[in-house]
Amino acid sequence: MCLALPARVVMRQPGSDQATIDLGGVRKVISLALTPEAQEGDYVIVHVGHAIGMVDADEAAHTLALFAELAQHQASSAAAAGGRA
């Protein structure tokens, strides 16, 4: 299964197609080679270290909220399963 997540570009590296992104407080350097139009403050879809597309801030927030809800549900399910053992 492949997973791509929206992340905010916080800094482009001058003279390079590299940028630092922020995803929930985690910062990572990625390639913007496929999205050269991305600027600081934009949201990009990140897959294995590459921005593969752009998304607006509202869509990014909605997608990240869904992932947070899924993580909360999985944690609740795991805790309930552990309590029955």
N, C-alpha and C positions, 0 to 999 in steps of 0.2 A: 504494500500500500504506500502511496506517495502522499506527502502532506506539505502544503505550502501555507505560510502564515503571513498576515499583513504586519509590517513593521515600519516605524517612522525613521526616515533618514535624518540623522542628527548632524553629520558632517561629511562633506565630500572631500576627498584628498586631492589637492590641486595637481593638475597635470596627469591625472590617473583616472581609471574607471572604477576605482575603489571608493567605498564610503563606509562610514560607521552607522549602524542602525541600532535602534532601541526597540526591544520587545519585552515589555513588562519589567523594565529595569535591567535587563540583560543586554549588554552592548557587544556587538560583533562586527568585524570588518567583512564586507561582502563585495561582490562584483556588480557594477551597474552597466556592464557591457551590453546587456540586452535592453536596458532602459536608460539610455544616455540622457534623456530629457528630465530625469528625476533630479529634484533640487532639495536642499535642506528644508525640512518640514513636510515634504511629500510622504505619502505612504506607498510602499512597494510590497509586492507579494514575493516572499523569499522562499526559495527551495534549494537545498544543498549548497548554500553559500552564494547563490546568484539571485538577483532581482529579476523575476521573469515577467513582471507586469506591474501596472500601477493601479491604485484604487483610491477613491476619495475618502476623506476622513470619516464621514458618516458610515460608509460601508465597512471600513476598517474597524471602527468601534463596535458595530453590530456583530461582525465576525468574531472579534476578540471576546465579546460578551458571551457568545454562544459556546466558544471553547471553554471559558471559565465555568459556565453552567454545566457543561459536560464533565469537566474535572471534578466539580463539586458532587455531581451525581455519582460518579465512579467512586469517589472517596466515601460517600455515604453507603453505597452498596458494599464496598469492601469491609467497612466497619460493621455493617449488619451481618455479613457472612461470617466474619470473625467472631462475633458475639454468639453465634449458634453452634460453634464447634465445640 
